[in-house]
């Protein structure tokens, strides 16, 4: 993780040492939601505890609904959003699974809900441990997915998520993800934005046309059955809005930088990529460790870079292809599994664009699941293997980095391909 704040704090902002969960809670408070509904679950619980305290202390003027479960939480914020309110909720793992039907309904209704999901392993094996499997299990639900690397990015992405979700041209719910246990409980230095600056950043939403909302006595179909052409139209418009969100997020990131002095590069972040021969692709908290190892490898003369994914849904294929095109070898690091495929989910998706990469070779690394740490030694191993691939040596297509017992048959080796 990266604990440095690159830009000088603005006058009036506060430098605090806080956890990732606290950063999410403060980000939600600064956005001034009308309704918050949530249910506690490890490792997300601290978010709701912090928001409950803000509410009790009079720092947060919202309706706080303490529901009996996650499914009710999502239904409550969906309804409030469709009635025109700004909403927030948070969950993790089994909680996300429990609200799955409401997650789908919220996306279908195009309700601009903002939710934080603190990544944790999901069923069938019960594991109170870090992993991005919950994110992967809902990647095709119709939500926009953003992934934070550190505590500073958590607070900033929560604020940016409202600009994206509530934009009149988008109106799609947004999930902000970050690694449970590694970021949820990690305390880092965070520049907490000034309320006036957040109000200014979100004020543009008040100047746009009023979005469709439920009005007592008015006609509005929510959760109604869609058939034939009507269903196709709604699906097409939803997919189109998701695609538009790519350019909108790039624009939002630039406007965020103008006000707060911090920018992240939009859909992806490129680290030491300009002259890189080999590249690792990653997301979330692992990227801080990868950057540290890249700097070390650079000192040793290895031309390696990092492509960090910040927007995962919709998949930022265009900018990824542009950044990776022509690189000798690419190693994709997944903190989750793609059942039915040998490689990780992000690797499998990027493989679909392999023909556009001008001969770049690709391999998959699976690491960091079930709380296994993505260590400096692990990253060094990944970079070394990717360099071997670039040189045409025999390299396994898929490596379970923290599970050396996992071996593939020799016939599965890629060789110089």
BELRA-V306475 format. One record per residue. N is the residue number from 1. OMEGA is omega in whole degrees, -180 to 180 (none if undefined). D_FIRST is the distance of its C-alpha to the first C-alpha in Angstrom with 1 decimal. Layout:
# BELRA-V306475
n=N omega=OMEGA d_first=D_FIRST
n=N omega=OMEGA d_first=D_FIRST
This chain:
# BELRA-V306475
n=1 omega=-177 d_first=0.0
n=2 omega=-175 d_first=3.8
n=3 omega=-176 d_first=6.3
n=4 omega=171 d_first=9.2
n=5 omega=-171 d_first=11.9
n=6 omega=-177 d_first=13.7
n=7 omega=177 d_first=17.0
n=8 omega=-179 d_first=19.2
n=9 omega=179 d_first=19.6
n=10 omega=178 d_first=22.8
n=11 omega=179 d_first=25.8
n=12 omega=178 d_first=25.9
n=13 omega=-177 d_first=22.2
n=14 omega=173 d_first=20.6
n=15 omega=-178 d_first=17.6
n=16 omega=170 d_first=16.5
n=17 omega=-174 d_first=14.2
n=18 omega=178 d_first=13.9
n=19 omega=176 d_first=12.5
n=20 omega=178 d_first=11.4
n=21 omega=178 d_first=15.1
n=22 omega=178 d_first=16.5
n=23 omega=178 d_first=14.8
n=24 omega=-180 d_first=16.5
n=25 omega=180 d_first=19.7
n=26 omega=177 d_first=19.9
n=27 omega=178 d_first=19.3
n=28 omega=-180 d_first=22.1
n=29 omega=-178 d_first=24.3
n=30 omega=179 d_first=24.0
n=31 omega=178 d_first=25.2
n=32 omega=178 d_first=28.4
n=33 omega=176 d_first=29.0
n=34 omega=-176 d_first=32.6
n=35 omega=172 d_first=31.9
n=36 omega=175 d_first=29.2
n=37 omega=-177 d_first=29.9
n=38 omega=180 d_first=27.7
n=39 omega=-175 d_first=27.9
n=40 omega=171 d_first=25.6
n=41 omega=178 d_first=23.7
n=42 omega=2 d_first=21.0
n=43 omega=-178 d_first=18.0
n=44 omega=-167 d_first=19.0
n=45 omega=-177 d_first=21.8
n=46 omega=179 d_first=20.1
n=47 omega=-178 d_first=20.1
n=48 omega=176 d_first=23.8
n=49 omega=-180 d_first=24.5
n=50 omega=-180 d_first=23.0
n=51 omega=177 d_first=24.9
n=52 omega=179 d_first=28.0
n=53 omega=177 d_first=27.8
n=54 omega=-178 d_first=27.5
n=55 omega=-179 d_first=30.5
n=56 omega=-179 d_first=32.5
n=57 omega=179 d_first=32.0
n=58 omega=179 d_first=33.2
n=59 omega=-176 d_first=30.0
n=60 omega=-177 d_first=29.8
n=61 omega=-178 d_first=33.0
n=62 omega=170 d_first=32.8
n=63 omega=178 d_first=34.4
n=64 omega=-177 d_first=32.3
n=65 omega=177 d_first=33.5
n=66 omega=-172 d_first=32.8
n=67 omega=-178 d_first=33.7
n=68 omega=179 d_first=34.7
n=69 omega=-175 d_first=32.2
n=70 omega=179 d_first=29.6
n=71 omega=177 d_first=32.3
n=72 omega=180 d_first=34.1
n=73 omega=-179 d_first=30.9
n=74 omega=178 d_first=30.5
n=75 omega=-179 d_first=34.3
n=76 omega=-179 d_first=34.4
n=77 omega=175 d_first=31.8
n=78 omega=-180 d_first=33.3
n=79 omega=-180 d_first=36.7
n=80 omega=178 d_first=35.6
n=81 omega=179 d_first=33.9
n=82 omega=176 d_first=37.1
n=83 omega=175 d_first=39.1
n=84 omega=-177 d_first=37.2
n=85 omega=170 d_first=34.6
n=86 omega=-171 d_first=30.9
n=87 omega=176 d_first=29.1
n=88 omega=170 d_first=25.9
n=89 omega=-179 d_first=25.0
n=90 omega=-180 d_first=22.2
n=91 omega=179 d_first=22.2
n=92 omega=166 d_first=20.7
n=93 omega=-178 d_first=22.1
n=94 omega=177 d_first=25.8
n=95 omega=177 d_first=26.0
n=96 omega=178 d_first=25.2
n=97 omega=-177 d_first=27.7
n=98 omega=-180 d_first=30.3
n=99 omega=-170 d_first=30.1
n=100 omega=-179 d_first=30.3
n=101 omega=179 d_first=33.8
n=102 omega=174 d_first=33.0
n=103 omega=178 d_first=29.8
n=104 omega=-180 d_first=32.2
n=105 omega=179 d_first=34.8
n=106 omega=178 d_first=32.5
n=107 omega=-179 d_first=31.5
n=108 omega=179 d_first=35.2
n=109 omega=-177 d_first=36.3
n=110 omega=178 d_first=33.8
n=111 omega=-175 d_first=32.8
n=112 omega=179 d_first=29.9
n=113 omega=171 d_first=27.9
n=114 omega=-180 d_first=24.2
n=115 omega=171 d_first=22.5
n=116 omega=173 d_first=19.0
n=117 omega=180 d_first=18.4
n=118 omega=-169 d_first=15.9
n=119 omega=178 d_first=15.7
n=120 omega=179 d_first=17.7
n=121 omega=-178 d_first=20.2
n=122 omega=176 d_first=23.7
n=123 omega=8 d_first=27.3
n=124 omega=176 d_first=29.3
n=125 omega=180 d_first=27.8
n=126 omega=-179 d_first=26.7
n=127 omega=175 d_first=23.2
n=128 omega=-173 d_first=21.3
n=129 omega=-174 d_first=18.0
n=130 omega=179 d_first=15.0
n=131 omega=-177 d_first=15.9
n=132 omega=-176 d_first=16.5
n=133 omega=179 d_first=20.3
n=134 omega=176 d_first=21.2
n=135 omega=-178 d_first=19.9
n=136 omega=-178 d_first=21.8
n=137 omega=-179 d_first=24.8
n=138 omega=-173 d_first=25.3
n=139 omega=-179 d_first=24.3
n=140 omega=-180 d_first=27.9
n=141 omega=179 d_first=28.9
n=142 omega=176 d_first=29.1
n=143 omega=169 d_first=26.0
n=144 omega=-179 d_first=23.6
n=145 omega=173 d_first=20.1
n=146 omega=-176 d_first=16.9
n=147 omega=-178 d_first=13.4
n=148 omega=178 d_first=10.4
n=149 omega=-174 d_first=6.8
n=150 omega=-175 d_first=5.8
n=151 omega=177 d_first=8.7
n=152 omega=-179 d_first=10.4
n=153 omega=177 d_first=10.8
n=154 omega=-178 d_first=12.2
n=155 omega=-179 d_first=14.9
n=156 omega=-180 d_first=15.7
n=157 omega=177 d_first=16.0
n=158 omega=179 d_first=18.3
n=159 omega=179 d_first=20.5
n=160 omega=-177 d_first=20.6
n=161 omega=180 d_first=21.5
n=162 omega=177 d_first=24.8
n=163 omega=-178 d_first=25.8
n=164 omega=-176 d_first=25.5
n=165 omega=-173 d_first=27.1
n=166 omega=178 d_first=29.9
n=167 omega=-176 d_first=30.8
n=168 omega=-179 d_first=34.5
n=169 omega=-178 d_first=34.0
n=170 omega=180 d_first=31.2
n=171 omega=177 d_first=31.7
n=172 omega=180 d_first=29.4
n=173 omega=-176 d_first=27.2
n=174 omega=174 d_first=23.4
n=175 omega=174 d_first=20.8
n=176 omega=-177 d_first=17.2
n=177 omega=166 d_first=15.0
n=178 omega=-171 d_first=11.7
n=179 omega=177 d_first=10.9
n=180 omega=179 d_first=13.1
n=181 omega=178 d_first=12.7
n=182 omega=179 d_first=8.9
n=183 omega=-176 d_first=8.5
n=184 omega=-177 d_first=12.2
n=185 omega=-180 d_first=12.7
n=186 omega=176 d_first=9.5
n=187 omega=179 d_first=10.7
n=188 omega=174 d_first=9.0
n=189 omega=-178 d_first=11.3
n=190 omega=173 d_first=12.6
n=191 omega=-178 d_first=15.6
n=192 omega=-176 d_first=17.9
n=193 omega=175 d_first=20.4
n=194 omega=180 d_first=24.1
n=195 omega=-179 d_first=26.2
n=196 omega=179 d_first=28.7
n=197 omega=178 d_first=26.1
n=198 omega=177 d_first=25.0
n=199 omega=179 d_first=28.7
n=200 omega=-179 d_first=29.4
n=201 omega=-178 d_first=26.7
n=202 omega=-176 d_first=28.1
n=203 omega=-179 d_first=31.7
n=204 omega=-180 d_first=32.3
n=205 omega=179 d_first=32.4
n=206 omega=-176 d_first=35.5
n=207 omega=-179 d_first=37.3
n=208 omega=178 d_first=37.2
n=209 omega=-179 d_first=39.9
n=210 omega=-180 d_first=39.8
n=211 omega=178 d_first=38.3
n=212 omega=179 d_first=40.5
n=213 omega=-179 d_first=40.6
n=214 omega=178 d_first=42.7
n=215 omega=-180 d_first=45.6
n=216 omega=-179 d_first=48.2
n=217 omega=179 d_first=51.3
n=218 omega=-179 d_first=49.7
n=219 omega=176 d_first=49.2
n=220 omega=179 d_first=45.8
n=221 omega=177 d_first=45.0
n=222 omega=-180 d_first=41.8
n=223 omega=180 d_first=41.3
n=224 omega=-178 d_first=44.7
n=225 omega=177 d_first=45.6
n=226 omega=180 d_first=45.1
n=227 omega=172 d_first=47.6
n=228 omega=-172 d_first=48.4
n=229 omega=180 d_first=47.9
n=230 omega=179 d_first=46.4
n=231 omega=-180 d_first=43.6
n=232 omega=180 d_first=43.1
n=233 omega=-179 d_first=42.9
n=234 omega=179 d_first=40.2
n=235 omega=180 d_first=38.1
n=236 omega=-179 d_first=38.5
n=237 omega=178 d_first=37.6
n=238 omega=179 d_first=34.5
n=239 omega=-180 d_first=33.3
n=240 omega=178 d_first=34.3
n=241 omega=177 d_first=32.3
n=242 omega=180 d_first=29.2
n=243 omega=178 d_first=29.8
n=244 omega=-177 d_first=30.4
n=245 omega=179 d_first=27.1
n=246 omega=179 d_first=25.4
n=247 omega=-180 d_first=27.2
n=248 omega=-180 d_first=26.9
n=249 omega=175 d_first=23.1
n=250 omega=179 d_first=23.1
n=251 omega=-179 d_first=25.7
n=252 omega=-180 d_first=23.8
n=253 omega=179 d_first=20.6
n=254 omega=179 d_first=23.0
n=255 omega=176 d_first=24.8
n=256 omega=180 d_first=21.7
n=257 omega=180 d_first=20.9
n=258 omega=-177 d_first=24.5
n=259 omega=-172 d_first=24.4
n=260 omega=179 d_first=21.0
n=261 omega=179 d_first=20.1
n=262 omega=175 d_first=16.9
n=263 omega=-173 d_first=16.9
n=264 omega=179 d_first=14.7
n=265 omega=177 d_first=17.4
n=266 omega=-174 d_first=18.8
n=267 omega=-180 d_first=19.0
n=268 omega=171 d_first=16.7
n=269 omega=178 d_first=14.5
n=270 omega=-180 d_first=15.8
n=271 omega=179 d_first=14.0
n=272 omega=-175 d_first=16.8
n=273 omega=-170 d_first=19.0
n=274 omega=-176 d_first=22.3
n=275 omega=-176 d_first=23.8
n=276 omega=173 d_first=21.8
n=277 omega=179 d_first=24.1
n=278 omega=-174 d_first=21.6
n=279 omega=166 d_first=18.6
n=280 omega=176 d_first=16.0
n=281 omega=-179 d_first=15.6
n=282 omega=179 d_first=12.8
n=283 omega=175 d_first=11.4
n=284 omega=-171 d_first=8.8
n=285 omega=179 d_first=5.6
n=286 omega=-172 d_first=6.9
n=287 omega=176 d_first=6.8
n=288 omega=178 d_first=3.9
n=289 omega=180 d_first=6.1
n=290 omega=179 d_first=9.0
n=291 omega=179 d_first=8.9
n=292 omega=-180 d_first=9.1
n=293 omega=178 d_first=11.9
n=294 omega=179 d_first=13.5
n=295 omega=179 d_first=14.0
n=296 omega=180 d_first=15.6
n=297 omega=177 d_first=17.7
n=298 omega=178 d_first=18.8
n=299 omega=179 d_first=20.1
n=300 omega=176 d_first=22.1
n=301 omega=180 d_first=23.5
n=302 omega=-179 d_first=21.9
n=303 omega=-177 d_first=21.6
n=304 omega=179 d_first=18.6
n=305 omega=180 d_first=16.4
n=306 omega=167 d_first=14.0
n=307 omega=180 d_first=15.2
n=308 omega=178 d_first=12.7
n=309 omega=176 d_first=14.8
n=310 omega=173 d_first=14.6
n=311 omega=-178 d_first=18.2
n=312 omega=173 d_first=19.2
n=313 omega=-2 d_first=22.6
n=314 omega=-177 d_first=24.7
n=315 omega=-174 d_first=23.5
n=316 omega=-172 d_first=22.9
n=317 omega=-175 d_first=25.1
n=318 omega=-178 d_first=26.7
n=319 omega=178 d_first=23.8
n=320 omega=178 d_first=22.2
n=321 omega=180 d_first=25.6
n=322 omega=-178 d_first=26.1
n=323 omega=-174 d_first=22.8
n=324 omega=-174 d_first=23.4
n=325 omega=176 d_first=27.1
n=326 omega=177 d_first=28.6
n=327 omega=-176 d_first=25.6
n=328 omega=-179 d_first=27.0
n=329 omega=-177 d_first=24.7
n=330 omega=174 d_first=21.8
n=331 omega=-177 d_first=19.7
n=332 omega=-177 d_first=18.4
n=333 omega=179 d_first=15.8
n=334 omega=176 d_first=16.7
n=335 omega=-178 d_first=15.4
n=336 omega=-177 d_first=19.0
n=337 omega=175 d_first=22.6
n=338 omega=-176 d_first=25.3
n=339 omega=-175 d_first=28.5
n=340 omega=176 d_first=31.4
n=341 omega=179 d_first=29.5
n=342 omega=-176 d_first=28.2
n=343 omega=178 d_first=25.0
n=344 omega=-176 d_first=22.0
n=345 omega=-178 d_first=22.5
n=346 omega=176 d_first=20.6
n=347 omega=-178 d_first=22.3
n=348 omega=179 d_first=25.6
n=349 omega=-180 d_first=25.4
n=350 omega=178 d_first=24.5
n=351 omega=180 d_first=27.4
n=352 omega=-178 d_first=29.8
n=353 omega=-175 d_first=29.2
n=354 omega=-178 d_first=29.6
n=355 omega=180 d_first=33.0
n=356 omega=-174 d_first=31.6
n=357 omega=177 d_first=29.3
n=358 omega=172 d_first=32.2
n=359 omega=177 d_first=32.0
n=360 omega=179 d_first=28.3
n=361 omega=-175 d_first=27.8
n=362 omega=171 d_first=25.2
n=363 omega=-175 d_first=23.9
n=364 omega=173 d_first=21.9
n=365 omega=176 d_first=19.3
n=366 omega=-176 d_first=18.9
n=367 omega=175 d_first=16.2
n=368 omega=177 d_first=14.0
n=369 omega=179 d_first=17.0
n=370 omega=175 d_first=18.5
n=371 omega=174 d_first=15.5
n=372 omega=-174 d_first=15.6
n=373 omega=173 d_first=12.4
n=374 omega=-172 d_first=11.1
n=375 omega=175 d_first=11.4
n=376 omega=179 d_first=11.7
n=377 omega=179 d_first=15.4
n=378 omega=180 d_first=15.2
n=379 omega=177 d_first=13.5
n=380 omega=178 d_first=16.2
n=381 omega=179 d_first=18.8
n=382 omega=-179 d_first=17.9
n=383 omega=180 d_first=18.2
n=384 omega=180 d_first=21.4
n=385 omega=179 d_first=22.9
n=386 omega=176 d_first=22.3
n=387 omega=177 d_first=23.9
n=388 omega=178 d_first=26.8
n=389 omega=179 d_first=27.3
n=390 omega=-179 d_first=27.6
n=391 omega=176 d_first=30.2
n=392 omega=179 d_first=32.2
n=393 omega=178 d_first=31.6
n=394 omega=-179 d_first=31.9
n=395 omega=176 d_first=28.5
n=396 omega=-180 d_first=28.1
n=397 omega=-178 d_first=27.3
n=398 omega=179 d_first=25.1
n=399 omega=171 d_first=23.2
n=400 omega=-165 d_first=21.9
n=401 omega=-177 d_first=19.5
n=402 omega=179 d_first=19.4
n=403 omega=-175 d_first=23.1
n=404 omega=178 d_first=25.1
n=405 omega=-179 d_first=28.3
n=406 omega=-179 d_first=27.9
n=407 omega=175 d_first=30.1
n=408 omega=176 d_first=31.8
n=409 omega=179 d_first=35.4
n=410 omega=-179 d_first=36.1
n=411 omega=-179 d_first=37.5
n=412 omega=179 d_first=34.1
n=413 omega=-177 d_first=32.8
n=414 omega=-174 d_first=32.2
n=415 omega=-178 d_first=33.5
n=416 omega=-177 d_first=33.5
n=417 omega=none d_first=33.7
